[in-house]
Amino acid sequence: MSSAVLSIGSNMGDRLAQLRSAVAALSPYLTAASPVFQTPPWGPVEQQPFLNAVVLVADPTATPADWLARAQACEQAAGRTRELRWGPRTLDVDVITVDDVRSEDPELTLPHPRAAERAFVLVPWWSVEPEAQLPGRGSVLQLMQALPEDEVTAVRLLPTAELWP
């Protein structure tokens, strides 16, 4: 069984609808979805806040390349363009981990090289999988606790926004 952790985020248009579209597209593989969190934008570009979540997916035949292709298909369906690095986006779907695979392939580095630094990934992931481990880096809880407190507290739960039953 191939299992993956995907981070989904949106800060353009109907942000919640964008996240739900990704969950719907991934529903054949979905095993869990975190609650939705509002998060400040990350990076040097001024922009609107994001809605973020993490989904856990599994497929007995999927490869890391398959998970990347599925993530990119979700982004394309949402009209994602890649004009500005760390800029606003209708939908961003990042492959965080696939099993315990480690890869330096520039097309898909695993685990995601900056996941351990991003509260908008760690907080939702921990909320849906408290014992999660980021391969080669340690427990998601410990990584989250190592971040500056203001970054973690800036990731705010939206209790009425559900993605998946």
DRENDO-1510 file (C-alpha; in Angstrom, 1 decimal, always signed):
<recs>
REC; n; res; u; v; w
REC; 1; MET; +0.0; +0.0; +0.0 .
REC; 2; SER; +1.4; +3.4; -1.0 .
REC; 3; SER; +0.4; +6.1; +1.5 .
REC; 4; ALA; +1.0; +9.8; +1.1 .
REC; 5; VAL; +0.5; +13.0; +3.0 .
REC; 6; LEU; -0.6; +16.0; +0.9 .
REC; 7; SER; -0.9; +19.6; +2.0 .
REC; 8; ILE; -3.6; +21.6; +0.3 .
REC; 9; GLY; -4.0; +25.4; +0.4 .
REC; 10; SER; -5.8; +28.3; -1.3 .
REC; 11; ASN; -5.9; +32.0; -1.0 .
REC; 12; MET; -7.7; +33.1; -4.2 .
REC; 13; GLY; -11.4; +33.0; -5.0 .
REC; 14; ASP; -13.6; +30.7; -3.0 .
REC; 15; ARG; -10.8; +29.2; -0.9 .
REC; 16; LEU; -12.9; +26.6; +0.8 .
REC; 17; ALA; -14.5; +25.4; -2.5 .
REC; 18; GLN; -10.9; +25.1; -3.9 .
REC; 19; LEU; -9.9; +22.8; -1.0 .
REC; 20; ARG; -13.1; +20.8; -1.4 .
REC; 21; SER; -12.4; +20.3; -5.1 .
REC; 22; ALA; -9.1; +18.8; -4.2 .
REC; 23; VAL; -10.6; +16.5; -1.6 .
REC; 24; ALA; -13.3; +15.5; -4.1 .
REC; 25; ALA; -10.7; +14.7; -6.8 .
REC; 26; LEU; -8.7; +12.7; -4.3 .
REC; 27; SER; -11.7; +11.0; -2.6 .
REC; 28; PRO; -11.0; +7.5; -4.1 .
REC; 29; TYR; -7.8; +7.5; -2.2 .
REC; 30; LEU; -8.7; +9.6; +0.9 .
REC; 31; THR; -8.2; +8.0; +4.3 .
REC; 32; ALA; -8.4; +11.2; +6.4 .
REC; 33; ALA; -8.6; +14.9; +6.1 .
REC; 34; SER; -7.6; +17.5; +8.7 .
REC; 35; PRO; -9.8; +20.3; +9.8 .
REC; 36; VAL; -9.4; +23.6; +7.8 .
REC; 37; PHE; -7.1; +26.2; +9.2 .
REC; 38; GLN; -6.6; +29.9; +8.2 .
REC; 39; THR; -3.0; +30.8; +7.9 .
REC; 40; PRO; -0.9; +33.8; +7.1 .
REC; 41; PRO; +0.8; +33.7; +3.7 .
REC; 42; TRP; +4.3; +32.3; +3.7 .
REC; 43; GLY; +7.1; +34.0; +1.8 .
REC; 44; PRO; +8.0; +37.5; +0.6 .
REC; 45; VAL; +4.9; +38.3; -1.5 .
REC; 46; GLU; +2.1; +40.3; +0.1 .
REC; 47; GLN; -1.2; +38.5; -0.4 .
REC; 48; GLN; -4.4; +37.3; +1.3 .
REC; 49; PRO; -4.5; +34.6; +4.0 .
REC; 50; PHE; -4.6; +31.0; +3.1 .
REC; 51; LEU; -7.0; +28.2; +4.0 .
REC; 52; ASN; -4.9; +25.1; +4.5 .
REC; 53; ALA; -5.5; +21.4; +5.3 .
REC; 54; VAL; -3.7; +18.1; +5.1 .
REC; 55; VAL; -5.1; +15.0; +3.5 .
REC; 56; LEU; -3.9; +11.4; +4.0 .
REC; 57; VAL; -4.3; +9.2; +1.0 .
REC; 58; ALA; -3.5; +5.6; +0.1 .
REC; 59; ASP; -3.5; +3.5; -3.1 .
REC; 60; PRO; -2.0; +0.0; -3.4 .
REC; 61; THR; -0.5; +0.7; -6.8 .
REC; 62; ALA; +0.5; +4.4; -6.7 .
REC; 63; THR; +4.1; +5.5; -7.0 .
REC; 64; PRO; +5.5; +8.9; -5.8 .
REC; 65; ALA; +5.2; +10.1; -9.4 .
REC; 66; ASP; +1.5; +9.1; -9.4 .
REC; 67; TRP; +0.9; +11.2; -6.2 .
REC; 68; LEU; +2.6; +14.2; -7.8 .
REC; 69; ALA; +0.6; +13.8; -11.0 .
REC; 70; ARG; -2.7; +13.6; -9.0 .
REC; 71; ALA; -1.6; +16.7; -7.0 .
REC; 72; GLN; -0.8; +18.6; -10.2 .
REC; 73; ALA; -4.1; +17.5; -11.8 .
REC; 74; CYS; -6.0; +19.0; -8.8 .
REC; 75; GLU; -4.1; +22.3; -9.3 .
REC; 76; GLN; -4.8; +22.4; -13.0 .
REC; 77; ALA; -8.5; +21.7; -12.5 .
REC; 78; ALA; -8.5; +24.8; -10.1 .
REC; 79; GLY; -6.8; +27.0; -12.8 .
REC; 80; ARG; -3.5; +27.2; -10.9 .
REC; 81; THR; -0.8; +29.2; -12.7 .
REC; 82; ARG; +2.8; +29.4; -11.7 .
REC; 83; GLU; +3.7; +33.0; -12.5 .
REC; 84; LEU; +5.2; +34.1; -9.2 .
REC; 85; ARG; +7.1; +31.9; -6.7 .
REC; 86; TRP; +5.3; +31.9; -3.3 .
REC; 87; GLY; +2.6; +34.1; -4.9 .
REC; 88; PRO; -1.2; +33.8; -4.5 .
REC; 89; ARG; -2.8; +30.7; -5.8 .
REC; 90; THR; -6.2; +29.2; -6.5 .
REC; 91; LEU; -4.9; +25.8; -5.2 .
REC; 92; ASP; -1.6; +24.5; -4.1 .
REC; 93; VAL; -1.2; +20.7; -3.5 .
REC; 94; ASP; +2.2; +19.6; -2.2 .
REC; 95; VAL; +3.3; +16.1; -1.8 .
REC; 96; ILE; +4.8; +16.0; +1.7 .
REC; 97; THR; +5.6; +12.4; +2.1 .
REC; 98; VAL; +5.1; +9.1; +0.3 .
REC; 99; ASP; +5.7; +6.2; +2.7 .
REC; 100; ASP; +9.3; +6.4; +3.9 .
REC; 101; VAL; +10.6; +7.3; +0.4 .
REC; 102; ARG; +13.6; +9.7; +0.3 .
REC; 103; SER; +14.4; +11.3; -2.9 .
REC; 104; GLU; +16.5; +14.2; -4.1 .
REC; 105; ASP; +14.9; +14.2; -7.6 .
REC; 106; PRO; +14.3; +17.9; -8.5 .
REC; 107; GLU; +10.9; +16.9; -9.9 .
REC; 108; LEU; +9.8; +15.5; -6.5 .
REC; 109; THR; +12.0; +15.8; -3.4 .
REC; 110; LEU; +10.8; +13.6; -0.6 .
REC; 111; PRO; +10.0; +14.3; +2.0 .
REC; 112; HIS; +9.1; +17.8; +1.1 .
REC; 113; PRO; +12.2; +19.8; +1.8 .
REC; 114; ARG; +10.6; +22.7; +3.7 .
REC; 115; ALA; +7.7; +20.8; +5.5 .
REC; 116; ALA; +9.5; +20.8; +8.8 .
REC; 117; GLU; +9.6; +24.7; +8.7 .
REC; 118; ARG; +6.0; +25.3; +7.9 .
REC; 119; ALA; +3.4; +25.5; +10.6 .
REC; 120; PHE; +0.7; +25.5; +8.0 .
REC; 121; VAL; +1.7; +22.0; +7.1 .
REC; 122; LEU; +2.7; +20.7; +10.6 .
REC; 123; VAL; -0.4; +21.9; +12.6 .
REC; 124; PRO; -3.0; +20.4; +10.3 .
REC; 125; TRP; -1.0; +17.2; +9.9 .
REC; 126; TRP; -0.6; +16.8; +13.6 .
REC; 127; SER; -4.4; +17.5; +14.1 .
REC; 128; VAL; -5.3; +14.5; +11.9 .
REC; 129; GLU; -2.4; +12.2; +12.8 .
REC; 130; PRO; -0.9; +13.0; +16.2 .
REC; 131; GLU; +1.8; +10.3; +16.0 .
REC; 132; ALA; +3.0; +11.3; +12.6 .
REC; 133; GLN; +6.7; +11.3; +11.7 .
REC; 134; LEU; +8.4; +13.3; +9.0 .
REC; 135; PRO; +10.9; +10.8; +7.6 .
REC; 136; GLY; +14.4; +11.8; +8.5 .
REC; 137; ARG; +13.3; +14.7; +10.6 .
REC; 138; GLY; +11.3; +13.3; +13.5 .
REC; 139; SER; +7.9; +13.6; +15.0 .
REC; 140; VAL; +5.6; +16.2; +13.6 .
REC; 141; LEU; +4.7; +17.3; +17.2 .
REC; 142; GLN; +8.4; +17.9; +18.0 .
REC; 143; LEU; +9.0; +19.8; +14.8 .
REC; 144; MET; +5.9; +21.9; +15.4 .
REC; 145; GLN; +7.1; +22.7; +19.0 .
REC; 146; ALA; +10.5; +23.7; +17.6 .
REC; 147; LEU; +8.9; +26.5; +15.5 .
REC; 148; PRO; +8.5; +30.0; +16.8 .
REC; 149; GLU; +5.4; +30.1; +18.9 .
REC; 150; ASP; +3.8; +33.0; +17.0 .
REC; 151; GLU; +4.0; +31.0; +13.7 .
REC; 152; VAL; +2.2; +28.1; +15.3 .
REC; 153; THR; -0.5; +30.2; +17.0 .
REC; 154; ALA; -1.1; +32.1; +13.7 .
REC; 155; VAL; -2.5; +28.8; +12.2 .
REC; 156; ARG; -6.1; +29.2; +13.3 .
REC; 157; LEU; -8.7; +26.5; +13.2 .
REC; 158; LEU; -11.9; +27.2; +11.3 .
REC; 159; PRO; -14.3; +24.9; +13.2 .
REC; 160; THR; -17.2; +25.2; +10.8 .
REC; 161; ALA; -15.3; +24.4; +7.6 .
REC; 162; GLU; -15.4; +20.7; +6.9 .
REC; 163; LEU; -13.8; +19.0; +3.9 .
REC; 164; TRP; -14.7; +15.4; +4.3 .
REC; 165; PRO; -17.2; +13.5; +6.5 .
</recs>
